[in-house]
Amino acid sequence: MNYQEFRNRLFGEAEEGYRDFVLGGIITERPLLGVRVPKCREIAKEILASGETSEFFENEPVAFEEVLIRGLVIAGLPYEEMIKKLYDFIPLIDNWEICDVVCAATRKNISKHKAKFLEEIDKMLKSLDEFETRFALVSLLDHYIEPEYLQVVYDRVSEIAGVLSESPGELSVERIKGSTDGKRVRKVMAWDAYYVKMAVAWLISVLFAKFPEETKMWFSHLTLPKWTYNKAIAKTCESYRVDRDFKAELKKMKMV
């Protein structure tokens, strides 16, 4: 399908009720059509199966779903090509859902190149860009929480913890009001990065669920801002994978 046919397909798959539901859970400056994520995955597979992606990447995405599908297509490319296009794609991200769905979609690619992709994660963690950093953290969460990489994950989270601010966090990017072109107009480097802090808390909660004693020992020596520290404990206590007694221990560790 050419790009206009692709856009027509998106409009045809859009659901107004679903769009309103999604808008209740994400913040995005992009127009949102209301195409469900499984349908976006289906369309991305069709584009990849066609073998004709050059025109697809020549067009500037506007709608939320265009960006999401672009990320899903990139995740399905051969590894080296995926890496090249990933750094052009990440600046288009302005919300947690696209970031997290695309991270998950890279699983097959990254599983074959875990050691190599850690080099990319380290680049992203040094970027001081909110969604590039979140992409790195969610990639660690999705692909590296296993015994072989446990210390690697601890070390990367500890590095990020050292630069987070004390406040709950705000978006580290400002946009021109009403803009829908997805371009970031100014970076704010104070690192009040809400979506990074939430990713850190989420990642720690998964570490507690999978490696409770090891993570408790590491966490007890981790220097985190109070808000992020307590959010990590709160998210862990929300998990059904953590037993009641361990949750009680964690609650005693909360900062007051």
Summary of the structure (lengths in Angstrom):
residues: 256
radius of gyration: 19.0
end to end distance: 57.0
largest distance: 57.8
contacts: 767
relative contact order: 0.09
helix: 65%
strand: 2%
